[in-house]
Amino acid sequence: MFDREMTTDRRRFLQGMAAGVTLGATSLKIQPAAAATHSGFVPPNLLKGEVIRTSGQLTNHGSLLEAPREIPVAGHCDVLVVGAGPAGIGAAIAAARAGMKTRLIETAGCLGGVWTAGLLTKILDAGNKTGIIQEVLTALAVRGSGVAKATDGTVYDPELCKLILEEMCGEANVYVQLHTQLVGAITDSRNRIVAIVTESKSGRQAWTASRFIDCSGDGDLAAQAGCQFDVGIGTTCECQPMSMMALVAGLDPNDEALQPFIRENGPEAKPRFLKLMREAGINPSYRSPTLRHLHSGIFSIMTNHEYGVPATDAARVTEATIASRAEVHEIVNGLRRLGGPWKDMAVVTTAEQIGVREGRRIKGRYEITAQSIVEGLTHPDAVCRARFGFDVHHVRLDELIPSEAKITIPGRAKPYDIPLPALIAADVDGLMMAGRCISGDFIAHSSYRVTGNAVPMGEAAGRTCAASIIRDVMPHELSWEQVQQICPSTSKAASGVSNSESDLKD
Ligand SMILES: Cc1cc2nc3c(=O)[nH]c(=O)nc-3n(C[C@H](O)[C@H](O)[C@H](O)COP(=O)(O)OP(=O)(O)OC[C@H]3O[C@@H](n4cnc5c(N)ncnc54)[C@H](O)[C@@H]3O)c2cc1C
């Protein structure tokens, strides 16, 4: 186990958190678990850059017949969480605080998912929540700018968010492994998930655990484990568009001429911003462009929609990323040409990951439907009460939805419960989901997916996995009431206040 006593500074501490590696005062050595082998198998020496080579045969029908190869089991833990977005953060911290050895595997180079790598900058539907989400909001507000303070941390600086999440995971003793992508999952003869496979600079590795939580957003883990899922709407599986977020500078936040366009000054800011752009001959692909001041003259903008891009097609996501980045620069160049308050506007950075609104929705033991949200669903196993309305972004720019994919919103959303069984995989035991990949229909997803709900869902999944280990049962054998008794909340954060209800609208 990682030995905190041996590390003195933050860099060493975070390096040491990287799964499978213990950093001592003078030496770096592979953990015993990382070197676990049966006789004859020698894991690659990562310090020497060794690899386990792939071998196989190219067939003449466009495939590669990959030869079996032995790969190392790089580590074991109690609870393994895939994806370190808002849901994964909640899940990993909650499981670790419940005393579980918890590993968090993330493909990006930072924690936070859409919050950070996606440069989101606004947390919705968090005002009525207790627990880890309030701890995050408080830290973002206390350590953040005047804007963060004025919005109770819901408008935040993504760079500060990265740091806070690393610190929170560090304090909870979560074993964080960045730059590592889940590529496979193994189930046993009882249909229970027992291991995952990852790819990274360390090659292909297996990781075992007692319980697993899919917080990958796109449901990669559950799909690999053999769970059923839905994608998008209708037989065409069309999804809501992706968006490239960006940070910009060169605008004076105190300039009177800029105020009407800043989102936090009122909802009219968006149509005004669009009108300004159109009058300047700029036609943004997102028709509700958003400008937010974060701190010190750094703003975030959302001006782009990429339509018809499947989240699980890397080539199409790449195309969308490149096209969207070009559009963001084009829009900023166009605004700068307007002069006045825009004359020095410049892109500081575009997001490292294009914002993906939806991927797979994994079949759980309960499916949240739009109709149940209209009726204000209540449930004895409620882990979180959501209040955000339906927010379906058009699936096509021309708004010509194919008939089989007709989007029908059955009414106005009422506050509703997210029940524990919607977070438990229906088809595979020992596997939970949290965040935007939980079990729900296309319209319901457009409401529960926001990050003020993703964190409490993750927290509930983390506590449920921990409780199920303590009681030696499967997660689906516990009620939420039992989970709360076995693993009481470790968070001291009380419910937030949301007098303005500004966290319910974007
Ligand atoms: C453009 C846009 C604007 C939005 N606006 C808002 C808003 O204003 N406020 C709000 O609260 N919500 C907003 N949302 C919704 C919200 O951001 C997401 O629904 C939310 O982030 C879901 O959290 P999550 O943890 O489930 O997923 P994500 O944030 O997507 O996190 C998933 C994580 O898993 C990692 N991952 C994925 N696959 C793998 C793999 N195979 N192996 C390892 N790691 C993997 C990803 O890198 C990522 O870090 C917006 C979303 C988008 C895209």
The ligand as a MOL file (V3000), in Angstrom:
LIG
                    3D

  0  0  0     0  0            999 V3000
M  V30 BEGIN CTAB
M  V30 COUNTS 53 58 0 0 0
M  V30 BEGIN ATOM
M  V30 1 C -20.7510 20.9050 -23.7460 0
M  V30 2 C -21.4090 20.4670 -22.4920 0
M  V30 3 C -22.0090 21.4020 -21.6730 0
M  V30 4 C -22.5840 20.9980 -20.4760 0
M  V30 5 N -23.0740 21.9540 -19.6460 0
M  V30 6 C -23.2750 21.6190 -18.3430 0
M  V30 7 C -23.3850 22.6350 -17.3580 0
M  V30 8 O -23.3690 23.8280 -17.6520 0
M  V30 9 N -23.4800 22.2350 -16.0670 0
M  V30 10 C -23.5210 20.9240 -15.7060 0
M  V30 11 O -23.5990 20.6440 -14.5030 0
M  V30 12 N -23.4520 19.9480 -16.6280 0
M  V30 13 C -23.2910 20.2570 -17.9290 0
M  V30 14 N -23.1080 19.2900 -18.8680 0
M  V30 15 C -23.3260 17.8620 -18.5200 0
M  V30 16 C -22.1850 17.2790 -17.7550 0
M  V30 17 O -20.9710 17.8870 -18.0320 0
M  V30 18 C -22.0040 15.7770 -17.9530 0
M  V30 19 O -23.1970 15.1180 -18.1210 0
M  V30 20 C -21.2420 15.2680 -16.7340 0
M  V30 21 O -19.9040 15.6730 -16.8950 0
M  V30 22 C -21.3730 13.8420 -16.4960 0
M  V30 23 O -20.3980 13.4420 -15.5560 0
M  V30 24 P -19.7060 12.0480 -15.7280 0
M  V30 25 O -18.6980 11.9360 -14.6280 0
M  V30 26 O -20.7290 11.0050 -15.8900 0
M  V30 27 O -18.9830 12.1030 -17.1590 0
M  V30 28 P -17.7310 12.9010 -17.7180 0
M  V30 29 O -17.6120 14.2540 -17.1530 0
M  V30 30 O -17.8390 12.7840 -19.1970 0
M  V30 31 O -16.4820 12.0490 -17.1970 0
M  V30 32 C -16.1470 10.7900 -17.7240 0
M  V30 33 C -14.6660 10.5450 -17.4620 0
M  V30 34 O -14.3210 9.2170 -17.8340 0
M  V30 35 C -13.1220 9.2180 -18.5840 0
M  V30 36 N -13.1780 8.0580 -19.4610 0
M  V30 37 C -14.0420 7.8500 -20.4740 0
M  V30 38 N -13.8110 6.6550 -21.0480 0
M  V30 39 C -12.7680 6.0980 -20.3720 0
M  V30 40 C -12.0610 4.8830 -20.5070 0
M  V30 41 N -12.3890 3.9780 -21.4480 0
M  V30 42 N -11.0410 4.6380 -19.6660 0
M  V30 43 C -10.6900 5.5500 -18.7150 0
M  V30 44 N -11.3240 6.7240 -18.5460 0
M  V30 45 C -12.3620 6.9920 -19.3660 0
M  V30 46 C -13.1750 10.5480 -19.3250 0
M  V30 47 O -11.8880 10.9400 -19.7370 0
M  V30 48 C -13.7730 11.4670 -18.2800 0
M  V30 49 O -12.7980 12.0210 -17.4480 0
M  V30 50 C -22.5780 19.6370 -20.1020 0
M  V30 51 C -21.9910 18.6820 -20.9350 0
M  V30 52 C -21.4150 19.0850 -22.1130 0
M  V30 53 C -20.7500 18.0650 -22.9580 0
M  V30 END ATOM
M  V30 BEGIN BOND
M  V30 1 1 1 2
M  V30 2 1 2 3
M  V30 3 2 2 52
M  V30 4 2 3 4
M  V30 5 1 4 5
M  V30 6 1 4 50
M  V30 7 2 5 6
M  V30 8 1 6 7
M  V30 9 1 6 13
M  V30 10 2 7 8
M  V30 11 1 7 9
M  V30 12 1 9 10
M  V30 13 2 10 11
M  V30 14 1 10 12
M  V30 15 2 12 13
M  V30 16 1 13 14
M  V30 17 1 14 15
M  V30 18 1 14 50
M  V30 19 1 15 16
M  V30 20 1 16 17
M  V30 21 1 16 18
M  V30 22 1 18 19
M  V30 23 1 18 20
M  V30 24 1 20 21
M  V30 25 1 20 22
M  V30 26 1 22 23
M  V30 27 1 23 24
M  V30 28 2 24 25
M  V30 29 1 24 26
M  V30 30 1 24 27
M  V30 31 1 27 28
M  V30 32 2 28 29
M  V30 33 1 28 30
M  V30 34 1 28 31
M  V30 35 1 31 32
M  V30 36 1 32 33
M  V30 37 1 33 34
M  V30 38 1 33 48
M  V30 39 1 34 35
M  V30 40 1 35 36
M  V30 41 1 35 46
M  V30 42 1 36 37
M  V30 43 1 36 45
M  V30 44 2 37 38
M  V30 45 1 38 39
M  V30 46 1 39 40
M  V30 47 2 39 45
M  V30 48 1 40 41
M  V30 49 2 40 42
M  V30 50 1 42 43
M  V30 51 2 43 44
M  V30 52 1 44 45
M  V30 53 1 46 47
M  V30 54 1 46 48
M  V30 55 1 48 49
M  V30 56 2 50 51
M  V30 57 1 51 52
M  V30 58 1 52 53
M  V30 END BOND
M  V30 END CTAB
M  END
